[in-house]
């Protein structure tokens, strides 16, 4: 299945893109999807821990065991700094 | 008129107008936070800031926070507006306005809302210095 992956701010700079499409095996959970994304873009964890990245599925913070489905919108970003 | 509003804009924010957009008749006080760009952060001088957002998710999170604040505090209305793009020193980056029958709940809700916004709403700031720039990562 194919999903869209969005990056913002620091993660967009580090991946060199704001949006990409990746292929994942059917039945992939959120945690495994993030692993796949981090394998593809190693710069994201070059200078920070995986645990400091935030991960959203369909515009909501994702639980690790949440199902990911064809056409979903994923997003990987750093701890937020608005205000 | 909508009683609660959540917006992202690249236009300058008019704090007074945002605070006065909703003045419910059952309320007696609106507490408004005017957050603006500071020149010095940890001793380093900022030239300007750039804000970016995951816009649809940020709006959903603002809506969720406002609903949670209404559950938690005796308040009537919440408005949150965040500016995006390039901001100069002293320009308003965020306005949170809380209307309540009585002021105490409005003060408490406003403080809670900005703390939560800084923790959960997907907006990022880039600090641009004379000699470099950095995307700020939250706590």
Backbone of each chain as ProteinMPNN parsed JSONL, in Angstrom:
{"seq_chain_A": "XXXXXXXXXXXXXXXXXXXXXXXXXXXXXXXXXXXXXXXXXXXXXXXXXXXXXXXXXXXXXXXXXXXXXXXXXXXXXXXXXXX", "coords_chain_A": {"N_chain_A": [[0.845, -1.198, 0.0], [0.305, 2.349, -0.46], [1.379, 5.33, 1.129], [1.156, 8.778, 2.111], [3.766, 10.941, 3.156], [4.483, 13.571, 5.265], [6.655, 16.359, 5.972], [7.952, 18.844, 8.187], [9.394, 22.062, 8.946], [12.329, 21.514, 10.732], [12.45, 18.767, 10.068], [11.738, 18.78, 7.41], [13.826, 20.22, 6.298], [15.926, 18.437, 6.821], [15.26, 16.117, 5.413], [15.061, 17.098, 2.941], [12.706, 17.444, 1.642], [9.168, 18.198, 1.528], [7.123, 16.535, 1.221], [6.46, 13.13, 0.582], [5.933, 9.947, -1.056], [5.495, 6.736, 0.168], [5.957, 3.151, 0.078], [4.376, 0.64, 1.911], [4.143, -2.511, 3.655], [0.999, -4.256, 3.625], [-1.077, -3.927, 6.498], [0.729, -2.725, 8.165], [1.74, -1.202, 11.222], [1.636, 1.917, 13.073], [4.075, 2.381, 14.491], [5.907, 0.72, 13.128], [5.751, 1.859, 10.641], [6.922, 4.325, 11.095], [9.523, 3.478, 11.664], [10.282, 2.547, 9.139], [10.242, 4.953, 7.701], [12.269, 6.353, 9.027], [14.442, 4.755, 8.408], [14.663, 5.278, 5.747], [15.235, 7.973, 5.725], [17.836, 8.764, 7.178], [18.99, 11.045, 8.283], [17.17, 12.197, 9.967], [17.409, 11.09, 12.485], [20.0, 11.566, 13.039], [21.023, 13.491, 14.744], [19.387, 13.476, 16.921], [17.282, 11.682, 19.264], [15.085, 9.023, 18.341], [12.846, 9.009, 19.97], [12.317, 11.661, 20.427], [11.044, 12.62, 18.261], [7.91, 13.461, 16.749], [4.908, 11.868, 15.659], [2.355, 11.662, 13.335], [-0.807, 10.395, 12.229], [-3.052, 10.803, 9.72], [-3.523, 13.474, 10.556], [-3.642, 13.399, 13.309], [-2.077, 12.796, 16.48], [-0.258, 9.801, 16.587], [-0.863, 6.54, 17.907], [1.357, 3.915, 18.927], [0.563, 1.329, 18.107], [-1.333, 1.738, 16.261], [-3.309, 1.185, 13.349], [-2.177, 1.544, 9.985], [-3.333, 2.711, 6.907], [-3.933, 2.251, 3.348], [-3.325, 5.143, 1.432], [-3.264, 6.877, 3.591], [-2.368, 9.851, 5.454], [0.654, 10.553, 6.68], [2.822, 12.087, 9.119], [5.924, 13.437, 10.091], [7.593, 15.036, 12.627], [9.45, 17.48, 14.603], [9.514, 18.163, 18.193], [7.056, 20.494, 19.043], [7.059, 24.123, 18.618], [5.536, 26.448, 18.788], [3.727, 29.508, 19.632]], "CA_chain_A": [[0.0, 0.0, 0.0], [1.055, 3.604, -0.513], [0.954, 6.398, 2.032], [1.829, 10.069, 1.943], [4.502, 11.34, 4.363], [4.765, 15.015, 5.285], [7.711, 16.843, 6.871], [7.833, 20.279, 8.453], [10.49, 22.701, 9.679], [13.616, 20.823, 10.759], [12.423, 17.473, 9.367], [11.706, 19.074, 5.97], [15.211, 20.586, 5.929], [16.808, 17.27, 6.899], [14.928, 15.147, 4.366], [15.118, 17.787, 1.653], [11.399, 17.422, 0.995], [8.035, 18.431, 2.427], [6.132, 15.482, 1.012], [6.874, 12.018, -0.265], [5.03, 8.798, -1.009], [6.263, 5.506, 0.38], [5.195, 1.914, 0.029], [4.475, -0.142, 3.145], [3.372, -3.758, 3.578], [-0.353, -4.234, 4.205], [-1.143, -4.268, 7.917], [1.773, -2.032, 8.932], [1.283, -0.342, 12.321], [2.282, 3.235, 13.08], [5.46, 2.294, 14.941], [6.719, 0.127, 12.057], [5.787, 2.833, 9.542], [7.935, 5.323, 11.46], [10.826, 2.827, 11.482], [10.532, 2.545, 7.701], [10.545, 6.33, 7.292], [13.577, 6.726, 9.584], [15.45, 4.026, 7.628], [14.804, 5.952, 4.464], [15.794, 9.318, 5.935], [18.652, 8.63, 8.398], [19.347, 12.348, 8.872], [16.181, 12.577, 10.993], [17.865, 10.657, 13.807], [21.45, 11.735, 13.104], [21.428, 14.319, 15.891], [18.376, 13.418, 17.99], [16.708, 10.358, 19.478], [13.79, 8.729, 17.738], [11.763, 9.323, 20.919], [12.007, 13.091, 20.456], [10.244, 12.952, 17.075], [6.463, 13.242, 16.864], [4.414, 11.155, 14.494], [0.895, 11.792, 13.209], [-1.492, 9.682, 11.158], [-4.293, 11.508, 9.375], [-3.635, 14.739, 11.283], [-3.764, 13.215, 14.761], [-0.935, 12.08, 17.035], [-0.487, 8.368, 16.401], [-0.462, 5.534, 18.905], [2.33, 3.006, 18.319], [-0.054, 0.13, 17.521], [-2.429, 2.151, 15.382], [-3.215, 0.672, 11.976], [-1.975, 2.503, 8.886], [-4.053, 2.203, 5.736], [-3.675, 2.813, 2.017], [-3.754, 6.526, 1.217], [-3.191, 7.695, 4.808], [-1.428, 10.969, 5.493], [1.524, 10.478, 7.852], [3.675, 13.27, 9.251], [7.012, 13.282, 11.062], [8.101, 16.37, 12.946], [10.119, 17.634, 15.907], [8.686, 18.738, 19.256], [6.523, 21.748, 18.494], [7.629, 25.327, 19.241], [4.71, 27.628, 18.51], [3.446, 30.396, 20.761]], "C_chain_A": [[0.881, 1.249, 0.0], [0.484, 4.617, 0.478], [1.752, 7.657, 1.731], [2.559, 10.38, 3.253], [4.864, 12.818, 4.252], [5.863, 15.34, 6.296], [7.574, 18.354, 7.009], [9.092, 20.788, 9.141], [11.776, 21.911, 9.577], [13.576, 19.519, 9.966], [12.339, 17.67, 7.846], [13.115, 19.438, 5.488], [16.084, 19.33, 5.841], [16.517, 16.229, 5.812], [15.025, 15.766, 2.979], [13.793, 17.771, 0.92], [10.305, 17.741, 2.013], [6.998, 17.33, 2.296], [6.718, 14.373, 0.163], [5.855, 10.901, -0.142], [5.881, 7.566, -0.788], [5.337, 4.297, 0.333], [5.445, 1.137, 1.314], [3.714, -1.442, 2.957], [1.983, -3.558, 4.181], [-0.279, -4.584, 5.678], [-0.076, -3.604, 8.778], [1.145, -1.154, 10.016], [2.116, 0.935, 12.331], [3.771, 3.146, 13.445], [6.386, 1.744, 13.854], [6.816, 1.081, 10.859], [6.852, 3.887, 9.831], [9.338, 4.749, 11.277], [11.228, 2.855, 10.01], [10.948, 3.943, 7.207], [11.942, 6.734, 7.786], [14.714, 5.991, 8.884], [15.727, 4.746, 6.313], [15.47, 7.319, 4.588], [16.631, 9.333, 7.222], [19.029, 9.969, 9.045], [18.391, 12.75, 9.997], [16.628, 12.18, 12.396], [19.382, 10.775, 13.938], [21.861, 12.514, 14.35], [20.344, 14.399, 16.966], [17.875, 11.984, 18.112], [15.388, 10.224, 18.744], [12.644, 9.184, 18.648], [11.436, 10.812, 20.967], [11.259, 13.54, 19.195], [8.772, 12.665, 17.354], [5.95, 12.685, 15.546], [2.887, 11.237, 14.466], [0.393, 10.934, 12.057], [-2.833, 10.373, 10.942], [-4.58, 12.677, 10.318], [-3.986, 14.57, 12.758], [-2.529, 12.466, 15.255], [-1.233, 10.596, 17.04], [-0.1, 7.558, 17.626], [0.421, 4.515, 18.18], [1.675, 1.843, 17.565], [-1.199, 0.46, 16.56], [-2.228, 1.62, 13.96], [-2.994, 1.822, 10.989], [-2.609, 1.896, 7.649], [-3.663, 2.926, 4.457], [-4.192, 4.26, 1.938], [-3.688, 7.417, 2.446], [-2.157, 8.808, 4.661], [-0.631, 10.88, 6.795], [2.343, 11.767, 7.925], [4.694, 13.018, 10.352], [7.579, 14.664, 11.339], [8.725, 16.4, 14.337], [9.121, 18.191, 16.924], [8.305, 20.16, 18.845], [7.066, 22.96, 19.259], [6.866, 26.585, 18.872], [4.539, 28.479, 19.757], [4.143, 31.72, 20.617]], "O_chain_A": [[2.043, 1.209, 0.405], [-0.73, 4.739, 0.638], [2.852, 7.613, 1.182], [2.034, 10.116, 4.334], [5.469, 13.254, 3.273], [5.986, 14.688, 7.333], [7.146, 19.047, 6.086], [9.775, 20.036, 9.837], [12.27, 21.659, 8.478], [14.536, 19.186, 9.271], [12.813, 16.828, 7.084], [13.541, 19.02, 4.411], [16.876, 19.176, 4.912], [17.427, 15.542, 5.349], [15.066, 15.06, 1.972], [13.739, 18.048, -0.278], [10.501, 17.572, 3.217], [6.108, 17.195, 3.136], [7.383, 14.625, -0.842], [5.018, 10.905, 0.76], [6.881, 7.367, -1.478], [4.125, 4.4, 0.518], [6.586, 0.994, 1.752], [2.75, -1.491, 2.193], [1.811, -2.788, 5.126], [0.502, -5.451, 6.069], [0.021, -3.876, 9.974], [0.158, -0.458, 9.775], [3.16, 1.021, 11.684], [4.616, 3.757, 12.792], [7.503, 2.23, 13.675], [7.826, 1.11, 10.156], [7.592, 4.295, 8.936], [10.238, 5.438, 10.796], [12.375, 3.151, 9.677], [11.874, 4.089, 6.41], [12.703, 7.375, 7.059], [15.82, 6.519, 8.769], [16.862, 4.811, 5.84], [16.173, 7.767, 3.683], [16.184, 9.857, 8.242], [19.352, 10.011, 10.232], [18.748, 13.541, 10.871], [16.28, 12.838, 13.377], [19.985, 10.17, 14.825], [22.905, 12.245, 14.943], [20.378, 15.283, 17.822], [18.021, 11.178, 17.193], [14.667, 11.203, 18.554], [11.616, 9.673, 18.179], [10.39, 11.194, 21.491], [10.885, 14.707, 19.077], [8.434, 11.744, 18.099], [6.474, 12.983, 14.473], [2.218, 10.921, 15.449], [1.073, 10.766, 11.045], [-3.639, 10.505, 11.863], [-5.696, 12.854, 10.808], [-4.55, 15.469, 13.382], [-1.993, 11.61, 14.552], [-2.316, 10.172, 17.443], [0.884, 7.865, 18.298], [0.26, 4.279, 16.982], [2.165, 1.421, 16.517], [-1.929, -0.423, 16.11], [-1.112, 1.61, 13.441], [-3.545, 2.912, 11.139], [-2.442, 0.708, 7.374], [-3.142, 4.041, 4.476], [-5.325, 4.558, 2.319], [-4.021, 8.599, 2.362], [-1.219, 8.722, 3.869], [-1.172, 11.103, 7.879], [2.532, 12.451, 6.919], [4.374, 12.462, 11.403], [7.992, 15.375, 10.424], [8.554, 15.48, 15.136], [8.029, 18.632, 16.564], [9.139, 20.925, 18.361], [7.482, 22.835, 20.411], [7.451, 27.649, 18.668], [5.13, 28.205, 20.801], [4.012, 32.585, 21.483]]}, "seq_chain_B": "XXXXXXXXXXXXXXXXXXXXXXXXXXXXXXXXXXXXXXXXXXXXXXXXXXXXXXXXXXXXXXXXXXXXXXXXXXXXXXXXXXXXXXXXXXXXXXXXXXXXXXXXXXXXXXXXXXXXXXXXXXXXXXXXXXXXXXXXXXX", "coords_chain_B": {"N_chain_B": [[-22.529, 34.63, 13.813], [-19.606, 32.805, 14.601], [-18.916, 31.361, 17.776], [-16.59, 30.382, 18.838], [-13.318, 30.647, 17.631], [-10.636, 29.597, 15.5], [-7.647, 30.227, 14.036], [-5.167, 30.5, 11.431], [-2.785, 32.634, 10.092], [-0.995, 34.69, 7.743], [-1.09, 37.334, 7.948], [-0.687, 40.471, 9.775], [-1.622, 40.507, 13.283], [-4.484, 41.806, 14.872], [-4.819, 42.486, 17.971], [-6.697, 43.634, 19.773], [-9.051, 43.626, 18.259], [-9.429, 40.907, 17.846], [-9.841, 40.043, 20.48], [-12.215, 41.315, 21.04], [-14.031, 40.253, 19.291], [-15.835, 38.343, 20.016], [-18.132, 38.903, 22.436], [-19.694, 37.652, 24.812], [-22.974, 37.789, 26.229], [-23.433, 36.664, 28.721], [-21.07, 36.838, 29.93], [-18.417, 38.424, 31.875], [-15.826, 39.116, 31.662], [-12.938, 39.142, 29.574], [-9.971, 37.49, 29.086], [-6.942, 38.066, 27.561], [-4.169, 36.814, 25.854], [-1.332, 38.242, 24.501], [1.047, 37.225, 22.632], [4.341, 37.88, 21.685], [7.18, 38.575, 19.512], [10.333, 38.103, 20.863], [13.387, 39.881, 21.423], [15.818, 38.932, 22.565], [16.896, 35.651, 23.207], [17.93, 33.376, 25.517], [20.273, 34.888, 25.738], [21.064, 35.262, 23.121], [20.819, 37.226, 20.181], [17.933, 37.747, 18.329], [17.149, 38.119, 14.91], [14.935, 37.953, 13.211], [11.835, 36.021, 13.178], [10.573, 32.928, 11.819], [7.558, 31.342, 11.318], [6.079, 28.143, 10.943], [3.462, 25.856, 10.077], [1.693, 22.751, 10.478], [-0.928, 22.904, 8.969], [-3.799, 21.958, 8.79], [-3.823, 20.068, 10.872], [-2.978, 21.587, 13.04], [-5.106, 23.365, 13.38], [-7.119, 21.572, 14.086], [-6.062, 20.637, 16.508], [-6.102, 22.979, 18.035], [-8.833, 23.377, 18.256], [-9.507, 21.088, 19.704], [-8.111, 21.598, 22.096], [-9.46, 23.862, 23.007], [-12.002, 22.82, 23.48], [-11.365, 21.042, 25.52], [-10.544, 22.873, 27.449], [-12.939, 24.142, 27.984], [-14.28, 22.13, 29.286], [-12.789, 21.931, 31.574], [-12.607, 24.406, 32.854], [-14.61, 27.183, 34.129], [-15.701, 28.628, 31.698], [-16.75, 30.521, 28.78], [-16.113, 31.064, 26.049], [-13.513, 30.549, 23.619], [-10.86, 31.83, 21.743], [-8.376, 31.357, 19.353], [-5.621, 32.54, 17.651], [-3.004, 32.205, 15.43], [-0.046, 33.497, 14.096], [1.69, 33.03, 10.986], [4.667, 32.548, 8.939], [7.065, 35.168, 8.198], [8.141, 37.053, 10.98], [8.736, 40.126, 12.601], [10.746, 41.537, 15.302], [8.86, 42.122, 18.22], [6.408, 41.899, 16.965], [3.107, 40.493, 17.06], [2.698, 37.08, 17.66], [0.954, 35.144, 18.583], [-2.433, 34.976, 19.652], [-4.502, 34.421, 22.335], [-7.692, 34.263, 23.482], [-9.955, 34.396, 26.07], [-13.199, 34.199, 27.16], [-15.276, 34.664, 29.984], [-17.769, 34.166, 32.572], [-16.737, 35.093, 34.998], [-13.626, 36.573, 36.011], [-11.471, 35.0, 37.102], [-11.522, 32.297, 36.247], [-11.089, 32.712, 33.554], [-8.472, 33.753, 33.46], [-7.049, 31.528, 34.425], [-7.687, 29.558, 32.519], [-6.611, 30.676, 30.211], [-3.857, 30.666, 30.708], [-3.471, 27.895, 30.921], [-4.16, 27.124, 28.343], [-2.157, 28.322, 26.671], [0.079, 27.021, 27.556], [-0.494, 24.357, 26.85], [-0.836, 24.673, 24.087], [1.783, 25.245, 23.306], [2.863, 22.799, 23.686], [1.48, 20.873, 22.2], [0.317, 21.776, 19.727], [0.904, 21.609, 16.3], [3.109, 23.638, 15.344], [5.942, 25.425, 14.342], [8.891, 27.282, 15.16], [11.375, 29.21, 13.592], [14.392, 30.538, 14.509], [16.067, 33.308, 13.422], [19.256, 34.49, 13.205], [21.859, 37.015, 13.156], [24.025, 35.608, 12.245], [23.229, 33.067, 11.412], [20.738, 30.368, 11.556], [18.08, 28.597, 13.24], [15.832, 25.875, 13.647], [13.609, 25.8, 16.226], [13.33, 23.365, 18.722], [10.797, 22.026, 20.676], [10.136, 21.336, 24.213]], "CA_chain_B": [[-21.11, 34.645, 14.156], [-19.118, 31.667, 15.377], [-18.553, 31.796, 19.123], [-15.192, 30.018, 19.074], [-12.641, 30.598, 16.338], [-9.238, 29.143, 15.477], [-7.17, 30.672, 12.726], [-3.747, 30.656, 11.12], [-2.735, 33.668, 9.064], [0.3, 35.367, 7.564], [-1.342, 38.775, 8.115], [-0.504, 40.966, 11.15], [-2.766, 40.254, 14.155], [-5.043, 42.937, 15.607], [-5.157, 41.839, 19.24], [-7.941, 44.183, 20.319], [-10.181, 43.183, 17.439], [-9.641, 39.472, 18.115], [-10.397, 39.927, 21.836], [-13.567, 41.881, 21.075], [-14.886, 39.692, 18.24], [-16.944, 37.681, 20.703], [-18.362, 39.424, 23.782], [-20.958, 37.006, 25.173], [-23.737, 38.567, 27.216], [-23.38, 36.073, 30.064], [-19.706, 36.99, 30.427], [-18.043, 39.706, 32.455], [-14.392, 39.371, 31.472], [-12.158, 38.409, 28.582], [-8.524, 37.56, 29.314], [-6.295, 37.881, 26.259], [-2.71, 36.743, 25.791], [-0.693, 38.78, 23.297], [2.422, 36.706, 22.611], [5.047, 38.535, 20.585], [8.557, 38.14, 19.247], [11.331, 38.636, 21.791], [14.676, 40.102, 20.743], [16.893, 38.086, 23.091], [16.561, 34.348, 23.776], [19.132, 32.787, 26.1], [21.429, 35.73, 25.49], [21.371, 35.426, 21.707], [19.939, 38.225, 19.593], [17.16, 37.281, 17.176], [16.951, 39.113, 13.847], [13.49, 37.801, 13.01], [11.382, 34.643, 13.31], [9.696, 32.387, 10.785], [6.698, 30.282, 11.85], [5.474, 27.228, 9.977], [2.498, 24.973, 10.748], [0.965, 21.671, 9.794], [-2.115, 23.734, 9.174], [-5.069, 21.311, 9.169], [-3.704, 19.425, 12.182], [-2.883, 22.648, 14.051], [-6.467, 23.872, 13.626], [-7.831, 20.532, 14.842], [-5.537, 20.611, 17.881], [-6.608, 24.172, 18.732], [-10.24, 23.09, 18.524], [-9.516, 20.083, 20.765], [-7.686, 22.26, 23.336], [-10.535, 24.759, 23.455], [-13.061, 21.968, 24.026], [-10.868, 20.54, 26.808], [-10.546, 24.009, 28.391], [-14.333, 24.382, 28.385], [-14.63, 21.085, 30.258], [-11.952, 22.063, 32.756], [-12.77, 25.71, 33.51], [-15.929, 27.821, 33.954], [-15.525, 29.664, 30.676], [-17.756, 30.437, 27.714], [-15.589, 31.092, 24.694], [-12.064, 30.578, 23.416], [-10.407, 32.127, 20.384], [-6.925, 31.231, 19.219], [-5.138, 32.913, 16.323], [-1.532, 32.148, 15.387], [0.517, 34.031, 12.86], [2.703, 32.215, 10.312], [5.538, 33.294, 8.032], [8.138, 35.955, 8.809], [7.718, 38.052, 11.97], [9.797, 40.984, 13.134], [10.755, 41.703, 16.765], [7.74, 42.902, 18.751], [5.134, 41.592, 16.314], [2.317, 39.473, 17.739], [2.721, 35.762, 17.016], [-0.206, 34.351, 18.985], [-3.44, 35.597, 20.516], [-5.477, 33.506, 22.94], [-8.674, 35.104, 24.144], [-10.901, 33.545, 26.8], [-14.292, 34.954, 27.794], [-15.884, 33.893, 31.069], [-18.633, 34.969, 33.452], [-15.902, 35.734, 36.014], [-12.261, 36.668, 35.478], [-10.482, 34.035, 37.569], [-11.508, 31.127, 35.358], [-10.525, 33.131, 32.266], [-7.013, 33.806, 33.631], [-6.517, 30.169, 34.558], [-7.845, 28.853, 31.244], [-5.691, 31.271, 29.233], [-2.531, 30.127, 31.036], [-3.476, 26.47, 30.575], [-4.21, 27.002, 26.876], [-0.883, 28.632, 26.008], [0.999, 25.947, 27.922], [-0.844, 23.197, 26.022], [-0.543, 25.009, 22.682], [3.233, 25.116, 23.099], [3.22, 21.392, 23.839], [0.814, 19.941, 21.281], [-0.154, 22.266, 18.419], [2.05, 21.499, 15.387], [3.625, 24.894, 14.788], [7.375, 25.512, 14.66], [9.502, 28.594, 14.921], [12.795, 29.249, 13.223], [15.022, 31.778, 14.941], [17.081, 33.744, 12.467], [20.223, 35.379, 13.836], [22.728, 37.701, 12.186], [25.028, 34.677, 11.72], [22.737, 31.691, 11.26], [19.327, 30.174, 11.885], [17.819, 27.277, 13.802], [14.452, 25.511, 13.995], [13.546, 25.54, 17.662], [12.606, 22.145, 19.086], [10.173, 22.207, 21.988], [10.592, 20.482, 25.328]], "C_chain_B": [[-20.737, 33.403, 14.952], [-18.659, 32.157, 16.738], [-17.116, 31.43, 19.47], [-14.516, 30.087, 17.71], [-11.154, 30.311, 16.491], [-8.705, 29.454, 14.096], [-5.648, 30.683, 12.655], [-3.686, 31.666, 9.989], [-1.327, 34.234, 8.932], [0.14, 36.882, 7.739], [-1.073, 39.194, 9.564], [-1.786, 40.785, 11.975], [-3.183, 41.537, 14.866], [-5.614, 42.385, 16.917], [-6.498, 42.319, 19.783], [-9.154, 43.683, 19.567], [-10.494, 41.713, 17.69], [-10.317, 39.306, 19.477], [-11.86, 40.347, 21.882], [-14.509, 41.25, 20.048], [-16.085, 38.979, 18.859], [-17.04, 38.235, 22.13], [-19.717, 38.88, 24.252], [-21.67, 37.757, 26.298], [-23.673, 37.984, 28.622], [-22.006, 36.257, 30.705], [-19.44, 38.372, 31.0], [-16.583, 40.039, 32.247], [-13.827, 38.531, 30.334], [-10.692, 38.588, 28.945], [-7.851, 37.206, 27.996], [-4.779, 37.842, 26.408], [-2.25, 37.306, 24.457], [0.759, 38.314, 23.347], [3.151, 37.332, 21.443], [6.528, 38.183, 20.566], [9.556, 38.886, 20.129], [12.661, 38.816, 21.054], [15.763, 39.139, 21.239], [16.359, 36.776, 23.65], [17.855, 33.691, 24.215], [20.375, 33.555, 25.684], [21.767, 35.963, 24.033], [20.349, 36.354, 21.053], [19.265, 37.701, 18.329], [16.973, 38.426, 16.187], [15.479, 39.141, 13.454], [13.138, 36.329, 13.196], [10.603, 34.234, 12.078], [8.886, 31.264, 11.432], [6.117, 29.464, 10.707], [4.52, 26.308, 10.743], [2.088, 23.828, 9.846], [-0.487, 22.124, 9.934], [-3.39, 22.977, 9.556], [-5.0, 20.648, 10.543], [-3.646, 20.467, 13.293], [-4.277, 23.179, 14.391], [-7.288, 22.856, 14.421], [-7.385, 20.506, 16.299], [-6.032, 21.817, 18.684], [-8.056, 23.952, 19.155], [-10.348, 22.115, 19.715], [-9.136, 20.715, 22.111], [-8.793, 23.136, 23.894], [-11.669, 23.955, 24.082], [-12.639, 21.432, 25.399], [-10.895, 21.648, 27.854], [-11.966, 24.296, 28.878], [-14.817, 23.344, 29.395], [-14.008, 21.392, 31.619], [-12.218, 23.345, 33.56], [-14.167, 26.276, 33.243], [-15.806, 28.983, 32.975], [-16.557, 29.476, 29.572], [-17.141, 30.268, 26.33], [-14.075, 31.151, 24.658], [-11.793, 30.929, 21.957], [-8.892, 32.01, 20.369], [-6.54, 31.592, 17.785], [-3.612, 32.906, 16.375], [-1.058, 32.661, 14.042], [1.568, 33.073, 12.311], [3.544, 33.097, 9.403], [6.572, 34.096, 8.821], [7.582, 37.014, 9.77], [8.926, 38.827, 12.487], [9.683, 41.053, 14.662], [9.551, 42.562, 17.184], [6.404, 42.611, 18.092], [4.436, 40.437, 17.033], [2.325, 38.163, 16.96], [1.487, 34.944, 17.373], [-1.132, 35.177, 19.867], [-4.361, 34.491, 21.015], [-6.41, 34.36, 23.772], [-9.734, 34.213, 24.775], [-11.934, 34.425, 27.49], [-14.963, 34.063, 28.83], [-16.825, 34.782, 31.868], [-17.812, 35.739, 34.482], [-14.427, 35.575, 35.67], [-11.322, 35.533, 35.868], [-10.375, 32.822, 36.634], [-10.872, 31.479, 34.014], [-9.001, 33.207, 32.341], [-6.426, 32.391, 33.646], [-6.578, 29.407, 33.235], [-6.852, 29.373, 30.213], [-4.278, 30.731, 29.458], [-2.427, 28.648, 30.631], [-3.411, 26.298, 29.053], [-2.867, 27.305, 26.219], [0.143, 27.544, 26.326], [0.751, 24.704, 27.042], [-0.55, 23.456, 24.543], [0.94, 24.799, 22.385], [3.699, 23.662, 23.154], [2.665, 20.519, 22.709], [0.454, 20.474, 19.889], [1.027, 22.306, 17.438], [2.367, 22.791, 14.627], [5.084, 24.952, 15.227], [7.885, 26.89, 14.362], [10.959, 28.43, 14.589], [13.337, 30.589, 13.686], [16.131, 32.102, 13.954], [17.955, 34.793, 13.146], [21.04, 36.067, 12.749], [23.644, 36.679, 11.495], [24.519, 33.236, 11.613], [21.264, 31.591, 11.605], [19.126, 28.764, 12.423], [16.316, 27.077, 14.031], [14.441, 25.145, 15.465], [12.759, 24.257, 17.895], [12.087, 22.306, 20.502], [10.711, 21.226, 23.012], [10.128, 19.055, 25.119]], "O_chain_B": [[-21.459, 32.998, 15.863], [-18.082, 33.238, 16.852], [-16.49, 32.088, 20.301], [-15.089, 29.628, 16.722], [-10.51, 30.717, 17.458], [-9.254, 28.994, 13.095], [-4.949, 30.85, 13.655], [-4.45, 31.569, 9.028], [-0.562, 34.254, 9.897], [1.122, 37.623, 7.684], [-1.209, 38.383, 10.48], [-2.892, 40.893, 11.447], [-2.344, 42.265, 15.397], [-6.738, 41.886, 16.961], [-7.333, 41.517, 20.2], [-10.174, 43.352, 20.172], [-11.657, 41.314, 17.742], [-11.255, 38.522, 19.615], [-12.648, 39.808, 22.659], [-15.664, 41.661, 19.941], [-17.191, 39.0, 18.319], [-16.125, 38.05, 22.932], [-20.746, 39.541, 24.115], [-21.03, 38.291, 27.204], [-23.835, 38.708, 29.605], [-21.791, 35.888, 31.86], [-20.118, 39.347, 30.677], [-16.137, 41.126, 32.613], [-14.191, 37.368, 30.156], [-10.222, 39.716, 29.096], [-8.151, 36.177, 27.39], [-4.182, 38.732, 27.015], [-2.729, 36.888, 23.403], [1.596, 38.924, 24.014], [2.643, 37.323, 20.321], [7.049, 37.569, 21.497], [9.616, 40.116, 20.139], [13.017, 38.022, 20.184], [16.531, 38.597, 20.445], [15.455, 36.789, 24.487], [18.762, 33.472, 23.411], [21.395, 32.967, 25.324], [22.649, 36.763, 23.72], [19.155, 36.273, 21.341], [19.928, 37.27, 17.386], [16.676, 39.555, 16.576], [14.86, 40.201, 13.373], [14.023, 35.487, 13.353], [10.04, 35.075, 11.376], [9.453, 30.345, 12.022], [5.723, 29.99, 9.666], [4.744, 26.016, 11.917], [2.131, 23.926, 8.62], [-1.177, 21.77, 10.891], [-4.013, 23.321, 10.561], [-5.976, 20.655, 11.293], [-4.203, 20.256, 14.37], [-4.587, 23.413, 15.559], [-8.052, 23.223, 15.313], [-8.203, 20.371, 17.209], [-6.345, 21.693, 19.868], [-8.452, 24.297, 20.268], [-11.173, 22.299, 20.609], [-9.748, 20.418, 23.138], [-9.037, 23.154, 25.101], [-12.234, 24.361, 25.098], [-13.448, 21.373, 26.325], [-11.229, 21.402, 29.013], [-12.172, 24.649, 30.039], [-15.655, 23.637, 30.248], [-14.608, 21.15, 32.667], [-12.074, 23.366, 34.783], [-14.824, 25.907, 32.269], [-15.806, 30.152, 33.362], [-17.16, 28.411, 29.445], [-17.587, 29.439, 25.537], [-13.435, 31.721, 25.542], [-12.425, 30.385, 21.051], [-8.212, 32.507, 21.267], [-7.066, 31.022, 16.828], [-3.006, 33.523, 17.252], [-1.597, 32.308, 12.994], [2.254, 32.389, 13.071], [3.189, 34.242, 9.126], [6.912, 33.755, 9.954], [6.676, 37.77, 9.421], [9.983, 38.262, 12.768], [8.661, 40.68, 15.238], [9.269, 43.593, 16.574], [5.365, 43.03, 18.602], [5.085, 39.525, 17.545], [2.008, 38.126, 15.771], [1.02, 34.14, 16.566], [-0.691, 35.963, 20.706], [-4.924, 33.727, 20.23], [-5.973, 35.093, 24.659], [-10.338, 33.378, 24.101], [-11.592, 35.285, 28.301], [-15.191, 32.876, 28.598], [-16.699, 36.007, 31.847], [-18.128, 36.882, 34.81], [-14.024, 34.559, 35.104], [-10.471, 35.135, 35.073], [-9.278, 32.387, 36.282], [-10.196, 30.649, 33.406], [-8.31, 32.785, 31.413], [-5.439, 32.104, 32.969], [-5.638, 28.698, 32.875], [-6.309, 28.597, 29.427], [-3.585, 30.381, 28.502], [-1.419, 28.216, 30.072], [-2.696, 25.434, 28.546], [-2.475, 26.601, 25.288], [0.969, 27.189, 25.485], [1.698, 24.087, 26.554], [-0.073, 22.57, 23.834], [1.305, 24.246, 21.347], [4.803, 23.341, 22.716], [3.299, 19.544, 22.306], [0.302, 19.683, 18.958], [2.035, 22.958, 17.709], [1.97, 23.001, 13.481], [5.418, 24.573, 16.35], [7.407, 27.581, 13.462], [11.681, 27.64, 15.197], [12.821, 31.643, 13.314], [17.012, 31.285, 13.688], [17.475, 35.833, 13.597], [20.924, 35.738, 11.568], [24.0, 36.843, 10.328], [25.304, 32.293, 11.715], [20.616, 32.593, 11.908], [19.892, 27.852, 12.111], [15.623, 27.964, 14.529], [15.19, 24.269, 15.895], [11.671, 24.073, 17.35], [12.829, 22.671, 21.413], [11.594, 20.414, 22.738], [10.409, 18.187, 25.945]]}, "name": "protein", "num_of_chains": 2, "seq": "XXXXXXXXXXXXXXXXXXXXXXXXXXXXXXXXXXXXXXXXXXXXXXXXXXXXXXXXXXXXXXXXXXXXXXXXXXXXXXXXXXXXXXXXXXXXXXXXXXXXXXXXXXXXXXXXXXXXXXXXXXXXXXXXXXXXXXXXXXXXXXXXXXXXXXXXXXXXXXXXXXXXXXXXXXXXXXXXXXXXXXXXXXXXXXXXXXXXXXXXXXXXXXXXXXXXXXXXXXXXXX"}
